Amino acid sequence: MFRRPLLLLVLILILAALGGLLVLGAFPPPVSQQPVERVLPNERFGTR
């Protein structure tokens, strides 16, 4: 008796996850452009 509601809950969760993936695939979030900043190690500027 407890098995069927548990299977139904798992099925609902799987369908919700697939629906979320479908929505993300159809309407992807906008890409924000940011400049790349690299940190140079300090030993490059030292004397040899």
N, CA, C and O atoms as a printed pandas DataFrame, in Angstrom:
     atom_number atom_name residue_name chain_id  residue_number  x_coord  y_coord  z_coord
0              1         N          MET        A               1    0.820   -1.197    0.000
1              2        CA          MET        A               1    0.000    0.000    0.000
2              3         C          MET        A               1    0.864    1.262    0.000
3              4         O          MET        A               1    0.476    2.270   -0.590
4              5         N          PHE        A               2    2.020    1.222    0.648
5              6        CA          PHE        A               2    2.887    2.398    0.701
6              7         C          PHE        A               2    3.706    2.546   -0.575
7              8         O          PHE        A               2    4.238    3.622   -0.846
8              9         N          ARG        A               3    3.812    1.484   -1.356
9             10        CA          ARG        A               3    4.694    1.490   -2.507
10            11         C          ARG        A               3    4.168    2.380   -3.633
11            12         O          ARG        A               3    4.957    3.090   -4.257
12            13         N          ARG        A               4    2.913    2.366   -3.905
13            14        CA          ARG        A               4    2.368    3.139   -5.016
14            15         C          ARG        A               4    2.483    4.650   -4.813
15            16         O          ARG        A               4    2.855    5.346   -5.758
16            17         N          PRO        A               5    2.184    5.192   -3.637
17            18        CA          PRO        A               5    2.376    6.642   -3.476
18            19         C          PRO        A               5    3.847    7.044   -3.608
19            20         O          PRO        A               5    4.147    8.132   -4.099
20            21         N          LEU        A               6    4.748    6.193   -3.181
21            22        CA          LEU        A               6    6.174    6.497   -3.304
22            23         C          LEU        A               6    6.585    6.508   -4.776
23            24         O          LEU        A               6    7.330    7.393   -5.198
24            25         N          LEU        A               7    6.124    5.564   -5.544
25            26        CA          LEU        A               7    6.423    5.538   -6.979
26            27         C          LEU        A               7    5.816    6.742   -7.685
27            28         O          LEU        A               7    6.425    7.307   -8.593
28            29         N          LEU        A               8    4.627    7.131   -7.272
29            30        CA          LEU        A               8    3.973    8.304   -7.856
30            31         C          LEU        A               8    4.782    9.566   -7.540
31            32         O          LEU        A               8    4.950   10.426   -8.406
32            33         N          LEU        A               9    5.275    9.679   -6.328
33            34        CA          LEU        A               9    6.084   10.830   -5.943
34            35         C          LEU        A               9    7.384   10.869   -6.747
35            36         O          LEU        A               9    7.795   11.939   -7.198
36            37         N          VAL        A              10    8.033    9.726   -6.931
37            38        CA          VAL        A              10    9.258    9.667   -7.727
38            39         C          VAL        A              10    8.966   10.045   -9.177
39            40         O          VAL        A              10    9.750   10.767   -9.794
40            41         N          LEU        A              11    7.873    9.579   -9.720
41            42        CA          LEU        A              11    7.498    9.917  -11.087
42            43         C          LEU        A              11    7.241   11.416  -11.224
43            44         O          LEU        A              11    7.657   12.019  -12.213
44            45         N          ILE        A              12    6.578   12.017  -10.270
45            46        CA          ILE        A              12    6.315   13.458  -10.305
46            47         C          ILE        A              12    7.617   14.242  -10.233
47            48         O          ILE        A              12    7.777   15.239  -10.937
48            49         N          LEU        A              13    8.547   13.808   -9.393
49            50        CA          LEU        A              13    9.833   14.505   -9.284
50            51         C          LEU        A              13   10.636   14.396  -10.579
51            52         O          LEU        A              13   11.270   15.365  -10.997
52            53         N          ILE        A              14   10.613   13.236  -11.208
53            54        CA          ILE        A              14   11.329   13.056  -12.480
54            55         C          ILE        A              14   10.708   13.926  -13.565
55            56         O          ILE        A              14   11.425   14.548  -14.348
56            57         N          LEU        A              15    9.381   13.974  -13.618
57            58        CA          LEU        A              15    8.714   14.816  -14.613
58            59         C          LEU        A              15    9.000   16.291  -14.369
59            60         O          LEU        A              15    9.170   17.050  -15.323
60            61         N          ALA        A              16    9.057   16.708  -13.117
61            62        CA          ALA        A              16    9.369   18.108  -12.805
62            63         C          ALA        A              16   10.799   18.440  -13.223
63            64         O          ALA        A              16   11.051   19.526  -13.746
64            65         N          ALA        A              17   11.735   17.519  -13.001
65            66        CA          ALA        A              17   13.123   17.750  -13.404
66            67         C          ALA        A              17   13.233   17.827  -14.924
67            68         O          ALA        A              17   13.946   18.684  -15.446
68            69         N          LEU        A              18   12.544   16.953  -15.633
69            70        CA          LEU        A              18   12.568   16.996  -17.096
70            71         C          LEU        A              18   11.918   18.273  -17.627
71            72         O          LEU        A              18   12.384   18.856  -18.606
72            73         N          GLY        A              19   10.850   18.696  -16.978
73            74        CA          GLY        A              19   10.213   19.959  -17.366
74            75         C          GLY        A              19   11.131   21.143  -17.141
75            76         O          GLY        A              19   11.176   22.059  -17.963
76            77         N          GLY        A              20   11.867   21.137  -16.032
77            78        CA          GLY        A              20   12.816   22.212  -15.768
78            79         C          GLY        A              20   13.937   22.245  -16.798
79            80         O          GLY        A              20   14.350   23.315  -17.244
80            81         N          LEU        A              21   14.430   21.059  -17.175
81            82        CA          LEU        A              21   15.465   21.000  -18.214
82            83         C          LEU        A              21   14.936   21.471  -19.562
83            84         O          LEU        A              21   15.654   22.116  -20.326
84            85         N          LEU        A              22   13.698   21.153  -19.845
85            86        CA          LEU        A              22   13.086   21.591  -21.095
86            87         C          LEU        A              22   12.947   23.110  -21.128
87            88         O          LEU        A              22   13.204   23.739  -22.154
88            89         N          VAL        A              23   12.542   23.693  -20.011
89            90        CA          VAL        A              23   12.400   25.153  -19.941
90            91         C          VAL        A              23   13.768   25.820  -20.065
91            92         O          VAL        A              23   13.899   26.830  -20.756
92            93         N          LEU        A              24   14.789   25.268  -19.404
93            94        CA          LEU        A              24   16.131   25.836  -19.522
94            95         C          LEU        A              24   16.680   25.699  -20.938
95            96         O          LEU        A              24   17.395   26.578  -21.418
96            97         N          GLY        A              25   16.349   24.612  -21.599
97            98        CA          GLY        A              25   16.803   24.431  -22.969
98            99         C          GLY        A              25   16.096   25.363  -23.936
99           100         O          GLY        A              25   16.704   25.842  -24.892
100          101         N          ALA        A              26   14.824   25.623  -23.697
101          102        CA          ALA        A              26   14.057   26.492  -24.588
102          103         C          ALA        A              26   14.364   27.964  -24.330
103          104         O          ALA        A              26   14.414   28.761  -25.267
104          105         N          PHE        A              27   14.569   28.325  -23.076
105          106        CA          PHE        A              27   14.833   29.712  -22.704
106          107         C          PHE        A              27   16.095   29.773  -21.843
107          108         O          PHE        A              27   16.000   29.892  -20.621
108          109         N          PRO        A              28   17.269   29.694  -22.461
109          110        CA          PRO        A              28   18.506   29.708  -21.666
110          111         C          PRO        A              28   18.721   31.069  -21.012
111          112         O          PRO        A              28   18.283   32.086  -21.549
112          113         N          PRO        A              29   19.385   31.099  -19.867
113          114        CA          PRO        A              29   19.647   32.381  -19.209
114          115         C          PRO        A              29   20.629   33.209  -20.039
115          116         O          PRO        A              29   21.465   32.647  -20.748
116          117         N          PRO        A              30   20.537   34.525  -19.959
117          118        CA          PRO        A              30   21.458   35.361  -20.741
118          119         C          PRO        A              30   22.891   35.235  -20.219
119          120         O          PRO        A              30   23.128   35.050  -19.025
120          121         N          VAL        A              31   23.829   35.342  -21.149
121          122        CA          VAL        A              31   25.246   35.239  -20.803
122          123         C          VAL        A              31   25.763   36.627  -20.465
123          124         O          VAL        A              31   25.612   37.555  -21.259
124          125         N          SER        A              32   26.369   36.778  -19.301
125          126        CA          SER        A              32   26.938   38.075  -18.936
126          127         C          SER        A              32   28.421   38.080  -19.291
127          128         O          SER        A              32   29.159   37.174  -18.905
128          129         N          GLN        A              33   28.851   39.096  -20.024
129          130        CA          GLN        A              33   30.238   39.185  -20.457
130          131         C          GLN        A              33   31.053   39.896  -19.393
131          132         O          GLN        A              33   30.669   40.967  -18.922
132          133         N          GLN        A              34   32.177   39.304  -19.013
133          134        CA          GLN        A              34   33.066   39.889  -18.018
134          135         C          GLN        A              34   34.489   39.795  -18.531
135          136         O          GLN        A              34   34.861   38.797  -19.149
136          137         N          PRO        A              35   35.289   40.820  -18.284
137          138        CA          PRO        A              35   36.687   40.736  -18.713
138          139         C          PRO        A              35   37.460   39.721  -17.876
139          140         O          PRO        A              35   37.179   39.520  -16.695
140          141         N          VAL        A              36   38.430   39.096  -18.511
141          142        CA          VAL        A              36   39.260   38.113  -17.818
142          143         C          VAL        A              36   40.447   38.838  -17.197
143          144         O          VAL        A              36   41.189   39.533  -17.891
144          145         N          GLU        A              37   40.623   38.677  -15.905
145          146        CA          GLU        A              37   41.741   39.306  -15.211
146          147         C          GLU        A              37   42.648   38.212  -14.667
147          148         O          GLU        A              37   42.237   37.401  -13.837
148          149         N          ARG        A              38   43.880   38.200  -15.144
149          150        CA          ARG        A              38   44.835   37.198  -14.679
150          151         C          ARG        A              38   45.781   37.849  -13.675
151          152         O          ARG        A              38   46.239   38.974  -13.878
152          153         N          VAL        A              39   46.062   37.145  -12.615
153          154        CA          VAL        A              39   46.998   37.628  -11.607
154          155         C          VAL        A              39   48.363   37.031  -11.920
155          156         O          VAL        A              39   48.524   35.813  -11.986
156          157         N          LEU        A              40   49.343   37.911  -12.110
157          158        CA          LEU        A              40   50.693   37.450  -12.406
158          159         C          LEU        A              40   51.436   37.202  -11.102
159          160         O          LEU        A              40   51.296   37.975  -10.154
160          161         N          PRO        A              41   52.223   36.134  -11.042
161          162        CA          PRO        A              41   52.993   35.894   -9.820
162          163         C          PRO        A              41   54.059   36.969   -9.621
163          164         O          PRO        A              41   54.582   37.523  -10.588
164          165         N          ASN        A              42   54.371   37.254   -8.372
165          166        CA          ASN        A              42   55.278   38.332   -8.022
166          167         C          ASN        A              42   56.712   38.048   -8.474
167          168         O          ASN        A              42   57.467   38.993   -8.702
168          169         N          GLU        A              43   57.110   36.792   -8.611
169          170        CA          GLU        A              43   58.489   36.503   -8.949
170          171         C          GLU        A              43   58.835   36.883  -10.391
171          172         O          GLU        A              43   60.015   36.917  -10.740
172          173         N          ARG        A              44   57.865   37.161  -11.215
173          174        CA          ARG        A              44   58.155   37.618  -12.573
174          175         C          ARG        A              44   58.792   39.004  -12.566
175          176         O          ARG        A              44   59.549   39.339  -13.478
176          177         N          PHE        A              45   58.500   39.803  -11.560
177          178        CA          PHE        A              45   58.980   41.170  -11.526
178          179         C          PHE        A              45   60.217   41.312  -10.653
179          180         O          PHE        A              45   60.742   42.417  -10.522
180          181         N          GLY        A              46   60.686   40.258  -10.068
181          182        CA          GLY        A              46   61.877   40.316   -9.223
182          183         C          GLY        A              46   63.146   40.270  -10.034
183          184         O          GLY        A              46   63.116   40.012  -11.237
184          185         N          THR        A              47   64.261   40.518   -9.377
185          186        CA          THR        A              47   65.557   40.449  -10.059
186          187         C          THR        A              47   66.083   39.017  -10.006
187          188         O          THR        A              47   65.749   38.254   -9.099
188          189         N          ARG        A              48   66.892   38.672  -10.970
189          190        CA          ARG        A              48   67.425   37.310  -11.016
190          191         C          ARG        A              48   68.745   37.179  -10.339
191          192         O          ARG        A              48   69.314   36.087  -10.300
